[in-house]
Amino acid sequence: MTTTAVEPDEVEGGGAGIAELLFRFRELGIVLALILVVVPTTIDNYRFIETTSVQQLLSGASIIALLAIGETLVIITRNVDLSLGSVLGLSAYLTGEIYVHYPHASIWLVMLAGTGLGLVCGVVNGAVVTLVRVPSLVVTLGTLYIIRGIDATWSGGNQVNSYSLPNSFNVIGYGTFLGVPYVALISIVAVVIASYAMRTFRPGRDLYAIGSNPFAATLAGIPVARRVFTAFALSGAIAGLAGVFWLSYFGSVDSTAGTGYEFQVVAAVVVGGVAIFGGSGSVYGAALGALLLYTINSALVIVNIASSWSLAFQGGLLIVAITFDRLVLVKVAPALRGRRRARA
Amino acid sequence: MPDAAARRELARSLVRWESALLLLLIGTVVLGSSLTTEFLKPVNFFYIGLNFGEIAIMALPVALIVVTGEIDLSIASMLGLSGTVMASLFAHGWSIWPAMGAALLVGLAGGTLNGVLVTRFGLPSLAVTIGTLTLFRGIAQIILPNNTIGGFPESLTKIGIVPIPGTQVPYSMAFFAALAAITAVVLHWTPLGRSIFAIGASSEAAFFAGIRVKRIKLLLFVAAGLISALAGILFTLRFAAARYDSGTGLELDVVTVVLLGGISIFGGKGTIFGVVLAAAVLASLQGALTLDLISPDEQHIVTGVLLIASVIVPSASELYGRASSRLNSELARRRRRGVLAAESGES
């Protein structure tokens, strides 16, 4: 009895070991790419690694990284959330409006309001996707424009400027603790928590199972609809919270805030090694992907390549990343299969 | 020639989805004419057609791609890129016709890139075309960072102002009509069309039936690139100006037309007639809202709702079935429990 109990454990451990190595290799690749971007840029212009510019870079990247956490949860379940940019924009505008009307609003209440608004958007997405069982691509493409439309109707061309925002709020955007910007700290904490939860807790593992094979997950007794719904709700809530930070970082908001972020976030997540067809990838990989994309954008400006190149780089990198992942998978899959057979 | 079963299937879907669309179209026209008396004037129909021409044109190849179970979100970026290429070559002293040819070649190349990545590398079309959506727009931005190019020959830019002589039909609508006729014939009355449906129903089964799945998908992506480039030329001439961000976000309208037209997002189902009707519905709806002075941003709410509704409604009957069966089983369980409780009460 004991041998049968140990053997599958061992096989599983072996399989996880190889997968682990692959994962690590995948994220090492991003770190390598980061070095490849940072070192030549620094040689070209040492100001790239000056404290303030690194701090700014971290703050900006952190907002994308926050969005990437939620998007990762959704993409791992073989869905996609394209409405994140609009949710962020709406939440940022709500935050601005709150301060215009109640200048002394508590910062915690404001964060709660932003998160709550995002949660509502996420719940709508999740409910339509899981109850009606229609593809998330279509639903969130629809809500992308609906939420943006609501934002535009509400703001009506208005802009909330930084002088309407209290200093205690603006400080979140530029303040630092031991040299690390607040936003980056929050983001790092969120990434660590989410990574741990996705590795350790049952619902996190369920998300991977659903993404690998939704049908098998159902047969295994996983509450698929509830988990997918939760992923969308969390993704919306995180985007709502990110909207609050977005406003404190940028200082002013109109109805175009966060336009096009959805594609940046999907690019970051996929570059970070999360499979677009679900089932594999990690939150910290996605966050690294966000950092890489944002660093490339900043580096382009520093080395005097017009910022108009950044969009093309993003698209190109996304395509290179998925092609690379695919080729690695094609190469590695037979080897993995062979090993498993040899063990058996 | 379609066999009897296919013809019956075609007839049945015509009865259902397309007739609903026709009602929706009538409803939209009634709504439009009740909002303003301008709506029913012939010149308004000219403007509606003009404003929607490129979207309707791009919806045709995308419809075929969605029937095979794939998707192309990069079309609107290709529209912007092709206009940018044509305009910047023109500004560099090329004459307009070779510049147009170059723009079409760019469309061909972009479509081939999408198609090769999807068919040869086996990548998901959603991820690929989100990538090329960004990439094409990015290349357009590199070519034309922040200026606008105009000054095209007036004989060509007049397509944005005047209809085809003697009618109220804009030139882009004439293109659309011709392309729609070709697409409809190909999809519904040729072996290629049957193959496209077969791929959408089951890619694997189609492969084993000897259909060249990869080649057909590649062909459709190339066609989408080419036709989007054509739409880009029309768009640029219509506004007599090219900018890198021309047509940003039009993929929403295109996807809405395709899905509202009854093309199933899961592939394998739909008609071009439905797509044409959906284009008419969305075009007149946007025309009516514009006359009612509702801003484009607010119109996005309507378009987004239509998009979501067009995938919810087809699965509504299934949803109802699922809900009622769940209710029935729950009732049965309660009844059983009630019986058990009664039995235990007796003993």
Contacts between the chains, C-beta under 8 A, distances in Angstrom:
chain1	res1	chain2	res2	distance
A	80	B	126	7.0
A	128	B	308	6.6
A	128	B	312	7.1
A	131	B	319	7.5
A	132	B	311	7.8
A	132	B	312	5.1
A	132	B	315	5.7
A	132	B	316	7.7
A	132	B	319	5.9
A	133	B	315	6.3
A	133	B	318	8.0
A	133	B	319	7.7
A	134	B	265	7.4
A	134	B	308	7.8
A	134	B	311	4.2
A	134	B	312	6.1
A	134	B	315	6.1
A	135	B	265	5.3
A	135	B	266	7.7
A	135	B	311	7.0
A	137	B	71	7.2
A	137	B	126	6.2
A	137	B	265	7.7
A	138	B	255	7.3
A	138	B	259	6.5
A	138	B	265	5.7
A	138	B	307	6.4
A	138	B	308	7.0
A	138	B	311	5.0
A	139	B	308	5.8
A	139	B	311	7.3
A	141	B	252	6.3
A	141	B	255	6.4
A	141	B	304	7.9
A	141	B	307	6.6
A	142	B	304	4.2
A	142	B	305	7.1
A	142	B	307	4.2
A	142	B	308	3.9
A	143	B	304	6.6
A	143	B	308	7.4
A	144	B	252	7.6
A	144	B	304	7.3
A	145	B	249	7.7
A	145	B	252	5.3
A	145	B	300	4.1
A	145	B	301	7.2
A	145	B	303	6.1
A	145	B	304	3.9
A	145	B	307	7.7
A	146	B	300	7.1
A	146	B	301	5.2
A	146	B	304	3.7
A	146	B	305	6.3
A	146	B	308	7.8
A	148	B	297	7.0
A	148	B	300	6.1
A	149	B	297	5.6
A	149	B	298	5.6
A	149	B	299	7.5
A	149	B	300	4.0
A	149	B	301	3.5
A	149	B	304	6.7
A	150	B	301	6.5
A	152	B	295	7.0
A	152	B	297	3.4
A	152	B	298	6.4
A	152	B	300	7.6
A	153	B	297	7.0
A	153	B	298	5.0
A	153	B	301	7.2
A	255	B	297	7.0
A	263	B	130	5.9
A	263	B	133	6.6
A	263	B	134	5.4
A	266	B	127	7.7
A	266	B	130	5.7
A	267	B	130	7.5
A	267	B	131	7.3
A	267	B	134	6.7
A	270	B	127	6.2
A	276	B	124	5.4
A	276	B	126	6.7
A	276	B	127	4.1
A	277	B	124	5.8
A	306	B	142	7.7
A	306	B	145	6.0
A	308	B	138	8.0
A	308	B	141	4.5
A	308	B	142	5.6
A	308	B	145	4.1
A	308	B	146	7.6
A	308	B	244	7.9
A	309	B	138	7.2
A	309	B	141	7.8
A	309	B	142	5.6
A	310	B	138	7.4
A	311	B	134	5.8
A	311	B	135	7.9
A	311	B	137	5.7
A	311	B	138	3.2
A	311	B	141	5.4
A	312	B	134	7.7
A	312	B	135	5.8
A	312	B	138	2.8
A	312	B	139	5.2
A	312	B	141	7.1
A	312	B	142	5.7
A	313	B	138	7.0
A	314	B	134	5.1
A	314	B	135	7.9
A	314	B	138	6.8
A	315	B	131	5.1
A	315	B	132	6.4
A	315	B	133	7.1
A	315	B	134	3.2
A	315	B	135	2.9
A	315	B	136	7.3
A	315	B	137	7.5
A	315	B	138	5.3
A	316	B	131	7.8
A	316	B	135	5.6
A	316	B	138	7.6
A	318	B	127	7.3
A	318	B	130	7.0
A	318	B	131	3.9
A	318	B	134	6.6
A	318	B	135	7.8
A	319	B	117	6.7
A	319	B	128	6.7
A	319	B	131	4.1
A	319	B	132	6.9
A	319	B	135	6.6
A	322	B	123	5.4
A	322	B	124	7.8
A	322	B	127	5.2
A	322	B	128	7.0
A	322	B	131	7.0
A	323	B	117	6.9
A	323	B	121	5.7
A	323	B	123	6.6
A	326	B	121	5.6
A	326	B	122	6.3
A	326	B	123	5.7
A	327	B	121	7.7
